[in-house]
Amino acid sequence: MKYQFQPFAQKMKAANLSCAVIHTFQNHFEKLIREETGLIGETDILPVEDLADVSSLTSGGQEKIGRRYLHKTVAIKLNGGLGTSMGMTGPKGLLKVKSNFSFLDIVVSQCQRMKPPVPVVFMNSFSTSRATRRALEKYPWLQKRSVDVEFLQHRVPKVDAATLAPAQHHENPELEWCPPGHGNVYTALYTSGMLRQLLDNGYEYAFVSNIDNLGAVIDPAILGYFIETRFHFMMETSHRTFRDKKGRHLAKKKSGEYILREIAQCPFDIGPVVTSGSSSGQGPGSCMC
């Protein structure tokens, strides 16, 4: 059987999705057709043993550098998910987690307490945008900025597992679509115009993390280290524990390239890596770019 991408392209164009989104989805679809599994075995990777430790940044001038550039830094929170696994029907970011405060409330407070306050921008989905905007109305300092409080992640067509054609759901066509995941942040930043907004308003550095990762806050010393080393991208990691049964871990290809291996990329015979304290057992917390 010869599989055609054209029906997907037509469907995505009809939904006013940009060429960048269509081309990205086409690349993934072609990998599916080639039966690329994406699995990464133990023999394909090496442990990571040469990361800088945050404790080494406290004695230098990195913190001073970071504080000097906080006004050029924005926090981007990935907020496209519904809390269905928690029994919710709305955005996971609105789940009350402490003293009647939601993830969103605490994140906004963390950014506001920075000196100077760091603006926060949310990558929402079509499912979370309206409720999130409504929840943010109680924070006037976010509403008065020249940068919008959100940009939307894209949606892509579901693929029928039997025919590899666009899935159809005549009773509810919305179920024919799915979110592409957090990796969509780069394409969505560009195509939504948010990247242009940020650059035009003088922002040069972005701190990216999940809405429910309350430990992911901007550390001026790490920001200063990022600026001083002139990296284009940097990931903040922590050691996994035996409770970390879900997620992903950092590793190296034999070529020396860093990779982030997801549970779905682990061959079935080994399962997730949960080794505590080892270099191969490092999981991401946030990233700078």
Backbone torsions as a table, in degrees:
resi	resn	phi	psi	omega
1	MET	NA	135.0	178.4
2	LYS	-97.5	122.8	-177.1
3	TYR	-93.4	138.4	-175.8
4	GLN	-114.3	135.4	176.0
5	PHE	-87.3	-18.9	-174.0
6	GLN	-53.5	-41.6	178.3
7	PRO	-60.2	-34.8	177.4
8	PHE	-68.8	-44.0	-179.7
9	ALA	-60.5	-43.2	180.0
10	GLN	-63.7	-41.8	-179.7
11	LYS	-64.9	-40.4	-178.1
12	MET	-72.1	-36.7	176.7
13	LYS	-65.9	-38.9	178.8
14	ALA	-64.7	-25.0	178.2
15	ALA	-91.7	10.0	177.0
16	ASN	63.3	31.2	174.2
17	LEU	-81.2	145.3	-173.8
18	SER	-74.3	164.3	178.0
19	CYS	-60.4	-37.1	-180.0
20	ALA	-61.1	-40.4	179.7
21	VAL	-68.8	-42.5	-179.3
22	ILE	-63.9	-44.0	-179.3
23	HIS	-65.7	-37.9	178.4
24	THR	-64.9	-43.8	178.7
25	PHE	-65.8	-37.4	178.2
26	GLN	-61.0	-41.1	178.6
27	ASN	-60.0	-42.6	179.0
28	HIS	-69.7	-38.2	-179.9
29	PHE	-64.2	-40.7	179.8
30	GLU	-65.6	-32.8	174.7
31	LYS	-65.5	-37.7	176.7
32	LEU	-62.7	-44.1	-179.9
33	ILE	-63.0	-36.5	179.6
34	ARG	-79.1	2.2	179.0
35	GLU	59.8	35.7	173.8
36	GLU	-76.6	120.4	-174.8
37	THR	-80.9	-27.3	-176.0
38	GLY	77.8	3.4	-179.9
39	LEU	-70.1	141.4	-180.0
40	ILE	-125.1	110.3	-177.6
41	GLY	-83.1	168.6	-179.5
42	GLU	-62.1	-32.1	-178.9
43	THR	-76.7	-8.3	-178.8
44	ASP	-92.3	-9.1	-172.1
45	ILE	-131.3	163.6	176.9
46	LEU	-125.9	155.4	177.2
47	PRO	-71.4	155.7	176.8
48	VAL	-95.2	122.3	-173.9
49	GLU	-130.3	5.8	-171.2
50	ASP	-128.6	35.1	178.7
51	LEU	-84.4	145.3	174.1
52	ALA	-66.9	142.1	178.8
53	ASP	-97.7	138.7	-176.3
54	VAL	-61.0	-27.2	-179.1
55	SER	-65.6	-22.4	-179.6
56	SER	-79.2	-7.3	-176.2
57	LEU	-95.1	-5.5	-173.2
58	THR	-79.9	-21.6	-174.8
59	SER	-92.2	-15.1	-177.8
60	GLY	-93.4	-162.9	-178.7
61	GLY	-97.5	14.0	-176.4
62	GLN	-62.0	-38.4	-178.6
63	GLU	-64.2	-40.0	178.9
64	LYS	-63.5	-41.1	178.1
65	ILE	-62.7	-46.3	-179.0
66	GLY	-60.4	-44.1	-179.9
67	ARG	-65.2	-31.9	179.7
68	ARG	-68.3	-23.2	-176.7
69	TYR	-111.7	11.6	178.2
70	LEU	-60.8	-32.1	-178.5
71	HIS	-72.0	-9.3	176.4
72	LYS	-106.9	14.9	-174.0
73	THR	-117.6	141.5	178.1
74	VAL	-127.0	144.2	174.1
75	ALA	-97.9	128.0	177.9
76	ILE	-112.2	119.6	-178.7
77	LYS	-108.3	128.4	-178.5
78	LEU	-83.2	110.8	-167.2
79	ASN	-131.6	35.2	-175.6
80	GLY	-91.3	-5.0	-172.2
81	GLY	-92.4	145.1	171.0
82	LEU	-91.9	145.3	-177.9
83	GLY	-83.9	48.7	-176.6
84	THR	-64.0	-35.2	179.5
85	SER	-71.0	-14.2	178.3
86	MET	-102.6	8.9	179.8
87	GLY	82.2	16.6	-178.8
88	MET	-97.7	161.6	174.0
89	THR	-118.5	0.6	-179.9
90	GLY	-120.5	-170.5	-177.8
91	PRO	-59.3	135.7	177.8
92	LYS	-61.1	-31.6	-178.5
93	GLY	-63.5	-16.9	-179.1
94	LEU	-95.6	5.2	177.0
95	LEU	-66.9	128.6	178.0
96	LYS	-73.6	122.6	-174.0
97	VAL	-119.6	-21.4	-179.6
98	LYS	-158.4	124.4	175.7
99	SER	49.5	42.0	178.6
100	ASN	68.5	14.1	175.3
101	PHE	-99.3	138.8	178.8
102	SER	-89.0	171.0	172.3
103	PHE	-52.5	-45.8	-177.8
104	LEU	-61.4	-44.9	179.4
105	ASP	-58.5	-45.2	-176.9
106	ILE	-68.0	-40.5	178.6
107	VAL	-61.9	-45.3	179.1
108	VAL	-61.4	-41.8	178.9
109	SER	-63.6	-41.7	178.9
110	GLN	-59.6	-42.9	-178.7
111	CYS	-71.3	-36.0	-178.6
112	GLN	-69.7	-29.9	-177.6
113	ARG	-78.3	-11.9	176.0
114	MET	-64.1	150.8	179.1
115	LYS	-120.6	104.0	0.6
116	PRO	-76.5	163.6	177.8
117	PRO	-57.8	140.8	179.6
118	VAL	-101.2	127.4	179.2
119	PRO	-66.0	145.7	178.0
120	VAL	-118.1	135.7	179.2
121	VAL	-123.3	137.7	-176.6
122	PHE	-107.3	130.5	169.0
123	MET	-88.8	102.3	-179.5
124	ASN	-97.2	165.4	170.2
125	SER	-106.7	174.5	176.8
126	PHE	-63.3	-20.9	-179.8
127	SER	-83.3	-23.1	-173.6
128	THR	-112.6	-10.9	-171.7
129	SER	-61.3	-53.2	-172.7
130	ARG	-62.7	-47.4	-178.0
131	ALA	-66.6	-36.3	179.9
132	THR	-68.2	-44.8	178.2
133	ARG	-59.4	-40.9	180.0
134	ARG	-63.9	-40.9	-179.7
135	ALA	-67.9	-27.8	-178.0
136	LEU	-82.3	-8.3	-178.4
137	GLU	-63.7	-21.4	-179.7
138	LYS	-81.8	3.2	178.2
139	TYR	-116.3	86.2	-176.1
140	PRO	-58.8	-32.4	-177.1
141	TRP	-64.8	-24.2	176.0
142	LEU	-81.1	-29.1	-175.9
143	GLN	-78.1	-21.9	-173.2
144	LYS	-91.1	3.9	-177.2
145	ARG	-82.0	164.8	175.8
146	SER	-83.9	-8.5	178.8
147	VAL	-105.3	134.1	-179.1
148	ASP	-64.5	158.4	-178.4
149	VAL	-81.6	-11.7	-176.4
150	GLU	-149.0	160.5	161.3
151	PHE	-138.9	157.0	-172.7
152	LEU	-100.3	134.9	170.5
153	GLN	-73.9	163.5	-176.6
154	HIS	-84.7	-179.9	170.3
155	ARG	-133.6	150.2	-178.6
156	VAL	-130.6	155.9	-178.6
157	PRO	-68.3	142.3	170.3
158	LYS	-73.7	150.4	-178.9
159	VAL	-107.9	127.9	176.1
160	ASP	-65.8	121.1	-174.9
161	ALA	-63.9	-29.5	-176.8
162	ALA	-81.6	-40.5	-173.6
163	THR	-107.8	-14.0	-174.1
164	LEU	57.7	28.1	172.9
165	ALA	-103.4	169.1	177.1
166	PRO	-58.0	131.2	179.0
167	ALA	-66.6	148.6	-179.6
168	GLN	-126.2	138.6	176.1
169	HIS	-142.4	91.3	-171.5
170	HIS	-65.0	-33.2	-179.3
171	GLU	-69.1	-34.4	-178.6
172	ASN	-144.6	88.2	-177.0
173	PRO	-58.4	-21.6	178.4
174	GLU	-62.5	-26.8	-180.0
175	LEU	-75.6	-2.5	176.5
176	GLU	-82.3	-3.1	-175.8
177	TRP	-120.0	156.5	175.4
178	CYS	-145.6	157.0	176.7
179	PRO	-74.9	146.5	-177.1
180	PRO	-83.7	-3.4	178.6
181	GLY	101.5	173.7	-174.9
182	HIS	-67.1	-23.4	177.4
183	GLY	-63.5	-12.1	178.3
184	ASN	-71.5	-7.5	-174.4
185	VAL	-57.6	-36.3	-176.1
186	TYR	-71.5	-48.4	178.0
187	THR	-64.2	-41.4	-178.2
188	ALA	-67.2	-38.9	176.0
189	LEU	-56.9	-43.8	-176.2
190	TYR	-72.5	-51.1	-172.4
191	THR	-75.3	-23.4	-179.0
192	SER	-78.7	-16.1	-175.2
193	GLY	90.3	-5.0	-179.9
194	MET	-64.3	-38.6	178.3
195	LEU	-58.9	-44.2	178.7
196	ARG	-64.0	-41.1	176.7
197	GLN	-57.1	-47.6	-177.3
198	LEU	-65.0	-45.4	-179.7
199	LEU	-64.4	-41.8	-179.5
200	ASP	-65.3	-23.2	179.9
201	ASN	-100.3	13.7	171.2
202	GLY	89.1	8.1	180.0
203	TYR	-85.5	133.1	-176.1
204	GLU	-119.3	-19.1	-175.3
205	TYR	-128.4	140.7	-179.0
206	ALA	-126.5	134.6	176.4
207	PHE	-109.2	118.2	-171.9
208	VAL	-115.9	131.1	176.1
209	SER	-158.9	167.0	178.6
210	ASN	-73.0	150.1	-179.0
211	ILE	-61.4	-32.0	-176.3
212	ASP	-93.6	9.2	176.8
213	ASN	-97.5	85.1	-175.0
214	LEU	-74.6	-12.8	175.7
215	GLY	-81.6	-10.1	-178.6
216	ALA	-89.4	90.8	177.5
217	VAL	-122.9	156.4	-177.2
218	ILE	-72.0	121.3	175.1
219	ASP	-101.2	115.6	-177.8
220	PRO	-55.6	-32.7	179.9
221	ALA	-66.7	-40.8	178.8
222	ILE	-69.3	-39.6	175.7
223	LEU	-60.0	-44.3	179.1
224	GLY	-62.9	-39.0	177.4
225	TYR	-63.7	-41.7	178.7
226	PHE	-61.1	-43.6	-179.5
227	ILE	-68.7	-43.4	-176.7
228	GLU	-64.0	-37.9	-178.6
229	THR	-83.2	-11.5	179.4
230	ARG	59.6	35.8	174.3
231	PHE	-68.9	153.6	172.5
232	HIS	-89.6	-26.2	-176.9
233	PHE	-153.4	139.8	177.3
234	MET	-146.2	137.0	179.7
235	MET	-110.2	133.2	174.8
236	GLU	-91.7	125.6	-175.0
237	THR	-123.8	164.0	175.5
238	SER	-141.9	159.8	178.3
239	HIS	-70.3	138.5	176.6
240	ARG	-76.4	160.8	173.7
241	THR	-122.7	175.8	-179.8
242	PHE	-69.5	-12.2	175.7
243	ARG	-81.5	-13.4	-176.5
244	ASP	-83.9	78.4	-178.6
245	LYS	-90.4	-5.7	-173.3
246	LYS	-129.1	149.4	174.8
247	GLY	117.2	-137.7	-173.1
248	ARG	-151.9	172.0	177.8
249	HIS	-141.7	158.2	-178.4
250	LEU	-87.0	141.7	177.6
251	ALA	-152.0	-179.7	177.8
252	LYS	-125.4	140.3	167.2
253	LYS	-74.0	163.2	180.0
254	LYS	-67.3	-16.4	175.6
255	SER	-77.7	-10.2	-178.4
256	GLY	100.4	-6.7	-179.3
257	GLU	-76.0	135.4	176.7
258	TYR	-76.0	143.0	175.3
259	ILE	-137.8	158.6	175.5
260	LEU	-115.3	110.5	-176.8
261	ARG	-93.7	122.4	178.8
262	GLU	-85.9	162.2	176.6
263	ILE	-55.9	-40.2	-178.2
264	ALA	-65.3	-15.2	179.6
265	GLN	-96.1	-0.6	178.1
266	CYS	-86.0	128.1	175.6
267	PRO	-55.1	147.8	-173.3
268	PHE	-61.1	-24.4	-175.0
269	ASP	-81.1	-8.0	179.9
270	ILE	-115.8	-27.4	179.7
271	GLY	69.7	-172.3	-177.2
272	PRO	-70.3	148.9	177.0
273	VAL	-88.7	122.4	-177.7
274	VAL	-129.3	22.4	-177.3
275	THR	-61.6	126.8	-178.8
276	SER	-88.1	131.6	172.7
277	GLY	84.0	-3.7	179.3
278	SER	-93.8	158.7	-178.7
279	SER	-65.1	-31.8	-180.0
280	SER	-76.9	-8.1	-179.2
281	GLY	-102.3	40.6	179.4
282	GLN	-102.2	130.3	179.8
283	GLY	-113.1	152.2	-177.0
284	PRO	-77.4	149.6	174.1
285	GLY	-115.7	-41.2	-178.3
286	SER	-166.4	175.8	179.0
287	CYS	-146.0	156.7	174.4
288	MET	-113.5	142.6	175.9
289	CYS	-151.3	NA	NA
